[in-house]
Amino acid sequence: MSEKIALITGASRGLGAALAEALAASHHIVAVARTTGALEELDDRIKAVGGQATLAPMDVTKPDAMAQLCRSIHDRWGKLDMWLHTAVHAAPLSPANTIDARDWDKSVACNVTATGQLIPYIAPLLGEKGSAVFFEDPRAGEKFFGAYGATKAAQIALAQSWAAETVKTGPRVHVLTPAPMATANRARFFPGEDRALLASPRTEAARLLAALV
């Protein structure tokens, strides 16, 4: 089949939503996020530019749901051309010795464990020619970023290992670093920051996708 399929995990807002909109002209978008309302709004924007999307209101930390989604993708299209992984739990800033246990567990579950479970599910759909894209946010070791920085670094380390392993066999695995963007997560990390100095998610989505060509 000629239709290109892009799976975006964490598609409801921010960079994930911007990537979905940017790719909608050339790909059918499979949009995964927990927030149904935000996915429906994304769907409206994609349809407004003539694109099509399949909405999957799911939690990436639920392996049974992700396995079911991947089976559905296989049964309907037989493959994926792209997987862009933007889902992340951004734990509140905190000294390392006062990290909330629930936030730590959520960070590990979303940023590390889910990534480790999704790669084996999605790799067969990407095959030799597909592309997987991860997004770096180098906060590891910065003060107050213990939970987020450590788990995001672990996610990227896993992606980098996969990239090194698939150089000759595919799929192509990319780790890209977005510029600071005016997103809700960044606003929680840096309240009061002048957002006029930050890149828009749409601008970054276009730049990052251009880097994949």
C-alpha positions in Angstrom: 0.0 0.0 0.0 1.2 3.5 -0.8 -0.4 5.3 2.2 2.2 6.4 4.7 1.4 5.9 8.4 2.9 7.9 11.3 2.4 6.9 14.9 2.8 9.7 17.4 2.8 8.8 21.1 2.0 11.9 23.2 0.1 13.6 20.4 -2.4 15.7 22.3 -0.4 18.9 22.8 2.9 20.6 22.5 5.5 19.1 20.1 3.6 15.9 19.6 0.5 17.8 18.3 2.7 20.0 16.1 4.4 17.0 14.6 1.0 15.5 13.9 -0.2 18.6 12.1 3.0 18.9 10.1 2.9 15.3 8.9 -0.8 15.2 8.2 -0.3 16.4 4.6 1.8 13.3 3.8 0.8 10.7 6.4 -2.2 9.2 8.0 -1.7 10.0 11.7 -2.2 7.6 14.5 -2.4 9.9 17.5 -2.0 8.4 21.0 -2.6 10.4 24.2 -4.6 10.1 27.4 -6.7 13.3 26.8 -9.6 12.5 24.6 -10.7 16.2 24.2 -7.3 17.3 23.1 -7.1 14.5 20.6 -10.4 15.5 19.1 -9.2 19.1 18.8 -6.1 17.8 17.0 -8.3 15.7 14.7 -10.3 18.8 13.8 -7.1 20.7 12.9 -5.9 17.8 10.8 -9.2 17.5 8.9 -9.2 21.3 8.3 -6.0 20.9 6.2 -7.3 17.8 4.4 -5.5 15.2 6.5 -6.8 12.1 8.2 -6.1 10.7 11.7 -7.0 7.7 13.8 -7.4 8.7 17.5 -6.1 6.3 20.2 -7.0 7.7 23.6 -4.7 5.4 25.5 -2.0 5.5 28.2 1.4 4.5 27.0 2.2 3.0 30.4 -0.4 0.3 29.9 1.3 -2.5 28.0 -1.8 -4.4 27.1 -3.4 -1.3 25.5 -0.2 -0.6 23.5 0.0 -4.2 22.4 -3.6 -4.0 21.2 -2.9 -0.8 19.4 0.1 -2.3 17.5 -1.9 -5.3 16.6 -4.7 -3.1 15.2 -2.1 -1.1 13.2 -0.8 -4.4 11.8 -4.2 -5.7 10.9 -5.3 -2.4 9.2 -2.1 -1.3 7.5 0.5 -4.0 8.0 3.3 -1.5 8.8 4.3 1.9 10.1 6.5 4.4 8.3 7.3 6.6 11.3 7.1 6.5 15.1 7.6 9.8 16.9 7.7 9.4 20.7 6.9 12.6 22.6 5.0 11.1 25.5 6.7 12.2 28.8 5.9 12.6 32.5 7.4 15.9 33.6 7.6 15.6 37.3 7.6 18.8 39.4 10.9 20.3 40.2 12.2 19.0 43.5 15.4 18.5 45.5 16.6 14.9 45.1 16.0 14.1 48.7 12.4 15.2 48.6 11.2 13.6 45.4 7.6 12.5 45.7 7.4 8.7 45.5 4.3 8.8 43.2 6.0 11.3 40.8 9.1 9.1 40.7 7.0 6.0 39.9 5.2 7.9 37.2 8.4 9.2 35.7 10.0 5.8 35.5 6.8 4.2 34.2 6.2 6.8 31.4 9.8 7.8 30.5 11.6 4.6 30.9 9.5 1.5 31.2 7.0 2.4 28.5 9.8 3.2 26.1 11.3 -0.2 26.8 8.0 -1.9 26.2 7.1 0.1 23.1 10.3 -0.5 21.1 9.7 -4.3 20.8 6.1 -3.8 19.9 6.7 -1.1 17.3 10.0 -2.3 15.7 8.3 -5.1 13.6 5.9 -2.6 12.2 8.7 -0.2 11.2 10.7 -3.0 9.6 13.9 -2.2 7.8 12.8 1.1 6.2 10.8 2.8 8.9 12.0 5.6 11.2 11.7 6.0 14.9 12.3 9.5 16.4 13.1 10.4 20.0 13.5 13.9 21.5 16.3 14.8 23.8 15.9 17.2 26.7 19.3 17.2 28.5 18.4 18.0 32.1 20.3 15.1 33.7 22.3 16.3 36.6 20.7 19.8 36.8 19.5 20.8 40.3 15.9 20.0 41.0 15.5 18.0 37.8 16.3 14.7 39.5 13.2 12.7 38.6 12.7 14.1 35.1 16.4 14.4 34.2 17.3 10.9 35.3 14.4 9.2 33.6 14.6 11.2 30.4 18.3 10.4 30.2 17.5 6.7 30.6 15.0 6.9 27.8 17.5 8.6 25.4 20.2 6.1 26.4 17.9 3.3 25.4 17.1 5.0 22.1 20.8 5.5 21.4 21.5 1.9 22.0 18.7 0.9 19.6 20.1 3.4 17.0 23.6 1.8 17.2 22.1 -1.7 16.9 20.1 -0.9 13.7 22.6 1.0 11.6 22.9 -1.8 9.1 19.5 -3.5 9.6 17.0 -0.7 10.1 14.7 0.8 11.2 16.4 4.2 11.2 16.5 5.5 14.8 17.0 9.2 15.4 17.5 11.3 18.5 16.8 15.0 17.9 17.2 17.9 20.3 14.4 20.5 20.1 15.1 24.2 20.8 13.4 25.5 24.0 9.7 25.8 23.2 6.7 27.6 24.6 5.0 24.5 25.9 3.0 23.7 29.1 5.8 21.5 30.4 8.4 24.2 30.0 6.0 26.7 31.7 5.9 24.4 34.7 9.6 24.2 34.9 10.3 27.8 34.3 7.4 29.9 35.5 7.7 33.6 34.6 10.0 33.0 31.7 9.6 35.3 28.7 7.8 33.0 26.3 8.4 35.4 23.4 12.0 34.3 23.4 11.0 30.6 22.9 10.4 28.7 19.7 6.9 27.7 18.8 6.2 23.9 18.7 5.1 24.3 15.1 8.3 26.0 14.1 10.3 23.3 15.8 8.3 20.5 14.3 9.0 21.8 10.8 12.7 22.2 11.6 13.1 18.7 13.2 11.2 16.9 10.4 13.4 18.7 7.8 16.4 17.3 9.6 15.2 13.7 9.0 15.3 14.1 5.2 
